[in-house]
Amino acid sequence: MFDRWGDLVYRARFTVIAVMVAGLLALGAYGSSLADHLSQSGWDDPGSESVAAAQLADSTFGRDTTGDVVAMYTAPEGKTVDDPEFSATVSESLQRLVREHPDQVDRINLSYFPLPNTPRLAALATPDRSHGIASIALKGDNDTAITNNFRAIKDAFDIDGVEVQLAGMQPVASAINDTMANDIKRMELLAIPAVGVLLFFVFGGVVAAALPLIVGGLTILGANGIVRVLTHFTEVNSFVASVVSLIGLGLAIDYGLFIVSRFREELGDGHDTRAAVRRSVMTAGRTVLFSATMIAVSLGGLILFPQGFLKSVAYGAIATVLLAAFTSVTILPAILSILGRRIDKFGLKRFGQIKSTEQIEASMWGRLTQWVMRNPLKVTIPIVVGLLLLILPMSGIKFGGINETYLPPDNPTRIAQEQFDELFPGQRTEPVKLVISGAEGMQVGEILQTASAAPGLVEKFTITGPSKDGVQVLKAGLVDRNDSAPTIDYLRSMPIPDGVQVLVGGTPAIEQDSINALLDNLPLMIVTVLFLTTLLMFLAFGSIVLPIKAVLMSALGLGSTLGILTWIFIDGHGSGLLNFTPGPITSPVLVLIVAIIYGLSIDYEVFLLSRMVEARSQGASTTEAIRIGTAHTGRIITAAALILIVVTGAFGFSELVMMKYIAYGMISALIIDATLIRMFLVPAVMKLLGDDSWWAPAWMKRIQQKAGLSEPILESELASANVPQIAPANAAAAEPMTQPLPQIMDAPRARSASPRPGTPRPELRSRPAPGPRPPHPDEEEDLAWLASLKAPDPGARPTMRPTPEPQQEPDPEPQARRGRAAGSSNPEHPGRHRRGDGVAVSVSELLARNRDD
């Protein structure tokens, strides 16, 4: 299938480029408005008790808007918020806000400053009257609309000469969104040029380096369009944009790197452009699609979780990965078909350039692998012990939700939120809530008293307002919302009067329920992903040992990465240098990191093993297959890892902690995986396993053969016209020999053991046995060659004089060509070779002459 695809892309190269580029540019244009359709929701478990509490309260009283926006006004030095001039200025600003933005602002919920039709509460000012607040309700039926409305009015809160700080859910969400947008711009400004420079040194040419960048850029454009389409069917979290850019650019460049490298290798072996394209698609193209499938399966495990955030990230990331692979086997081979050997234009010979198979296998990577296989235990034991030690900090991992602490300590929105929580603990925008239904006056008081004894509260529970339809809401703030589990467990286990329903809700409960849902579904995700990836790797490689080894090594790398993340982001090592506040890791983001890292680990394993299996299928021993596979992919895997490190490194400068999680997590995983595991641990372990690396039960082997997904065996398309072929006498064709017979140079005409066709058979006569005589000088080469046929050691055979092999166009029917060549080595005398003087000589004649002599 892949050979036909490669030929099709070659023949229709201009059409393929035109159609694909036009389609991707159209998707990019459609996705240009993606930022306006992204949501802040999706972090909760829709089936949890906390979500049920929110739905009951919202359906009864309407959406709770008190936490949308909190504007905090600070009086000038020497004045208070009660100052008439100051109070009038603030009141006029708030009234103007409502008047000029009727489509975005619903109302002023509460205010310390006097406003028409607005409750004025003394508790909304600090005891020293230095600060006063107002709560503003925004319009919108969903998180996306509410966030967009806040962005439209956030500058309208500014007052000349007055310090205004904005806290609440929408300012925090907007700050996080803006940080993500800045991260993407930073990647475009820093990562893409840096990757271009790196690719130049990898390939040694401007043209070759530009190809993966072209594929990566088109992939991001198309992926944004696909995600924009998804927004019509489901809510897509704003976090998806950053993930799509990160994965799309990184993997598209990696896939382009593998295909371009294989194409240059085929050119270096002497193939023409058409054959090189076809063989590259058959091998590297197949591996790219298979690798993308493995990553898609890994990311597909996120769909098993109930959180909309993880589902939307999974949809966007899977679409991006598959698009990157499809672009790499369409646009890229088409461009290579046009360029041909001009791919090395504008380059430096000391870097990259086209190299043959022999040159690649004699490179540093081949020598390194030989050293590793000579010392497998010395390599395996220290690496395994070191990775296990890196896993140890993982025991202190903690989970939490997303909040203002994910912004840098000096971020204005974070400062405003922290100051508001400190000055107005009773007005916190994210309290724990109790939604009570079916309770009467005495029962509500009993529940209120019992609930107020819960641990971790900053205040006692209070009633938010009058009951409606038998539903009552209580609320209380927490000392630390990241340590809400004891409070929530107490509230859900406290005694409740008969006939009364109490649902525990609020943001802390929603976060806790989300963490529990993740932990409950994590085993299912792990089992599903491991089973599917193991099955796919078995179908591709025909071994059950290789997939199990890959899973275990990926687990080592993943565990050590999580240990590093725990040591940095939870224990706080380097927090001052990296400008973040240590704290719990957001559980959905952590699951996303696990899926991405495992997918990348399997990705590199597939590229490494595919070349080993290809060499093995062509008759190489296990040791040679390991050496050949690592020599051909070691440099490419290392370069691919460096490229992804550069791309993710741009996100390492993010001001958002959860983007730092992903960036430093991927950087750690890539360094560990591409160096310690793939270049050292894999060859060492496979050397220890020996031929058992390829083992699988016979019945599984039969299934794998029927599936037809095994590594293709490429036949040589570079047979020389001067290599003699042996065919049995009076036969039209024969199977090609493993080692071609040498061409006999300048030997005398041999005596025939049988008459030529058409000549009378001579009468047999007895003759005396000849005495021994020294061989004729012209017969020495014949005798040496005949003796070499009996030599058990191939190294003992004499070296024949080589004949130059002119390059030929590849034959689409190599078997037929070999058969014709074998049958027509001497059309007049089948089964014979021509000597240097043009006289035909057969094997039987040589043997008979030696016997007679």
MOJO-V900478 format. One record per residue. N is the residue number from 0. NEAR is the number of other ideal C-beta (glycine too) atoms within 12 Angstrom. Layout:
# MOJO-V900478
n: <N N>
near: <NEAR NEAR>
This chain:
# MOJO-V900478
n: <0 1 2 3 4 5 6 7 8 9 10 11 12 13 14 15 16 17 18 19 20 21 22 23 24 25 26 27 28 29 30 31 32 33 34 35 36 37 38 39 40 41 42 43 44 45 46 47 48 49 50 51 52 53 54 55 56 57 58 59 60 61 62 63 64 65 66 67 68 69 70 71 72 73 74 75 76 77 78 79 80 81 82 83 84 85 86 87 88 89 90 91 92 93 94 95 96 97 98 99 100 101 102 103 104 105 106 107 108 109 110 111 112 113 114 115 116 117 118 119 120 121 122 123 124 125 126 127 128 129 130 131 132 133 134 135 136 137 138 139 140 141 142 143 144 145 146 147 148 149 150 151 152 153 154 155 156 157 158 159 160 161 162 163 164 165 166 167 168 169 170 171 172 173 174 175 176 177 178 179 180 181 182 183 184 185 186 187 188 189 190 191 192 193 194 195 196 197 198 199 200 201 202 203 204 205 206 207 208 209 210 211 212 213 214 215 216 217 218 219 220 221 222 223 224 225 226 227 228 229 230 231 232 233 234 235 236 237 238 239 240 241 242 243 244 245 246 247 248 249 250 251 252 253 254 255 256 257 258 259 260 261 262 263 264 265 266 267 268 269 270 271 272 273 274 275 276 277 278 279 280 281 282 283 284 285 286 287 288 289 290 291 292 293 294 295 296 297 298 299 300 301 302 303 304 305 306 307 308 309 310 311 312 313 314 315 316 317 318 319 320 321 322 323 324 325 326 327 328 329 330 331 332 333 334 335 336 337 338 339 340 341 342 343 344 345 346 347 348 349 350 351 352 353 354 355 356 357 358 359 360 361 362 363 364 365 366 367 368 369 370 371 372 373 374 375 376 377 378 379 380 381 382 383 384 385 386 387 388 389 390 391 392 393 394 395 396 397 398 399 400 401 402 403 404 405 406 407 408 409 410 411 412 413 414 415 416 417 418 419 420 421 422 423 424 425 426 427 428 429 430 431 432 433 434 435 436 437 438 439 440 441 442 443 444 445 446 447 448 449 450 451 452 453 454 455 456 457 458 459 460 461 462 463 464 465 466 467 468 469 470 471 472 473 474 475 476 477 478 479 480 481 482 483 484 485 486 487 488 489 490 491 492 493 494 495 496 497 498 499 500 501 502 503 504 505 506 507 508 509 510 511 512 513 514 515 516 517 518 519 520 521 522 523 524 525 526 527 528 529 530 531 532 533 534 535 536 537 538 539 540 541 542 543 544 545 546 547 548 549 550 551 552 553 554 555 556 557 558 559 560 561 562 563 564 565 566 567 568 569 570 571 572 573 574 575 576 577 578 579 580 581 582 583 584 585 586 587 588 589 590 591 592 593 594 595 596 597 598 599 600 601 602 603 604 605 606 607 608 609 610 611 612 613 614 615 616 617 618 619 620 621 622 623 624 625 626 627 628 629 630 631 632 633 634 635 636 637 638 639 640 641 642 643 644 645 646 647 648 649 650 651 652 653 654 655 656 657 658 659 660 661 662 663 664 665 666 667 668 669 670 671 672 673 674 675 676 677 678 679 680 681 682 683 684 685 686 687 688 689 690 691 692 693 694 695 696 697 698 699 700 701 702 703 704 705 706 707 708 709 710 711 712 713 714 715 716 717 718 719 720 721 722 723 724 725 726 727 728 729 730 731 732 733 734 735 736 737 738 739 740 741 742 743 744 745 746 747 748 749 750 751 752 753 754 755 756 757 758 759 760 761 762 763 764 765 766 767 768 769 770 771 772 773 774 775 776 777 778 779 780 781 782 783 784 785 786 787 788 789 790 791 792 793 794 795 796 797 798 799 800 801 802 803 804 805 806 807 808 809 810 811 812 813 814 815 816 817 818 819 820 821 822 823 824 825 826 827 828 829 830 831 832 833 834 835 836 837 838 839 840 841 842 843 844 845 846 847 848 849 850 851 852>
near: <17 30 27 15 25 41 26 24 38 33 18 21 28 17 18 31 29 17 19 33 27 18 24 35 23 21 29 27 17 24 36 19 18 37 29 22 32 42 35 36 33 36 45 42 33 24 19 30 31 38 33 26 39 31 23 30 33 20 17 25 23 19 25 32 29 40 36 40 49 45 43 44 43 29 30 19 11 8 23 23 36 23 22 15 17 32 28 19 26 40 30 21 31 41 26 21 36 30 19 18 26 16 16 29 35 28 30 37 36 34 38 37 40 24 30 16 13 23 21 25 22 17 21 35 32 27 14 14 22 25 37 45 45 47 42 45 32 42 27 28 17 23 32 30 27 34 39 30 32 42 31 25 36 33 15 26 33 19 25 8 17 30 27 34 32 42 45 44 39 43 41 41 43 37 38 41 36 27 35 38 28 26 37 36 22 30 38 25 14 24 37 32 19 27 39 28 21 30 40 28 24 38 40 28 29 24 29 41 38 29 43 48 39 34 47 47 32 39 46 46 37 39 43 42 32 37 48 32 23 34 30 13 15 27 34 42 46 45 48 48 43 48 51 48 43 51 51 49 46 50 51 49 49 53 52 49 44 50 51 47 47 46 48 45 38 43 34 26 29 27 35 24 32 31 35 40 46 38 41 46 41 37 40 47 43 40 47 46 37 38 44 43 31 46 46 38 36 45 47 32 38 45 30 28 41 28 42 35 43 45 36 40 46 44 35 49 48 39 38 48 45 35 43 50 40 35 47 47 45 42 42 50 49 38 39 47 35 24 30 26 25 21 38 29 20 18 26 18 13 9 24 34 27 33 27 20 30 16 21 33 32 19 27 18 34 32 18 27 41 25 21 34 34 18 20 28 17 17 29 29 18 18 33 29 17 23 35 19 18 29 27 20 25 27 14 22 32 26 32 37 42 47 39 39 34 38 37 28 23 14 31 26 39 32 25 35 38 26 25 40 33 20 29 36 23 26 37 39 40 38 39 47 44 45 44 42 29 22 28 18 16 12 25 31 19 24 35 29 17 25 36 27 19 35 22 27 34 29 23 20 37 26 25 30 20 14 23 18 15 20 32 37 39 39 41 40 33 38 23 26 36 33 24 43 31 21 37 39 21 25 43 28 15 25 17 24 21 11 13 25 23 37 36 45 39 42 38 43 43 39 39 41 39 42 39 29 34 39 23 20 28 26 15 20 32 25 16 23 37 28 20 29 40 31 25 33 41 34 31 37 42 34 35 27 29 43 35 27 37 43 32 24 37 42 30 35 45 41 33 37 43 37 32 35 43 34 29 34 43 32 23 21 20 19 21 13 12 25 21 35 28 28 32 36 41 40 38 43 42 39 44 43 43 41 46 44 44 43 44 52 45 46 50 46 48 47 50 49 46 45 48 45 41 34 33 31 26 22 13 24 20 30 28 26 38 47 35 38 45 45 38 44 49 38 39 45 42 33 38 42 42 31 44 48 36 35 47 45 33 36 42 34 25 37 32 43 42 44 45 41 47 48 42 37 46 46 34 40 46 38 29 38 46 38 27 35 43 50 35 37 41 47 45 35 34 42 34 27 24 18 18 18 34 32 22 26 14 12 11 22 20 12 19 29 16 13 17 15 26 27 35 28 19 33 24 25 29 29 27 20 20 22 28 35 33 34 31 20 25 17 18 17 23 23 15 27 20 9 16 23 30 32 31 37 25 20 32 24 23 34 24 27 23 20 16 22 15 8 10 8 12 12 7 7 6 6 7 6 9 9 7 7 9 10 19 17 12 19 27 20 28 39 26 23 31 31 19 22 23 15 15 10 8 13 9 13 19 19 13 20 15 13 17 11 16 13 17 21 18 28 23 16 13 22 18 15 25 27 21 21 31 30 26 24 38 25 15 15 27 25 35 38 35 25 27 22 16 17 23 28 41 34 31 25 32 37 24 19 27 25 16 17 22>
